[in-house]
Amino acid sequence: MVRSNRHGLTFVLEPSPSGGTCIELRLKSGTKKIIVASPIQEMNQGWYNWEHKGMFVQDAFHFLSPDEREFLQTGLLPAEFEAMSKAFEEME
């Protein structure tokens, strides 16, 4: 199932063997992937609430961690976000 966010990022959601959802971000430079514990039906409802009802991401995906929600918004994995934050701190 393909989903896009308002920032133009395209994700593919598929059930994972563990019962959760595999979320894959497809970029020209390659792919990034995370697996969340939430079932795909819950992810679809969250996506609908976020993109169509205009809910805040933290409300629509209250069942995800902040790092998982960051991935949906920006496509950044936790290590990438951490490195970017450190780079900004060093600039100050």
Buried (B, 14 or more C-beta within 10 A) or exposed (E): EEBEBEEEBEBBBEBBEEEBBBBBBBEEEEEBBBBBBBBBEBBBBBBEBBBEEEBEBEEBBEBBEEBBBBBBBBBBBBEBBEEEEEEEEEEE
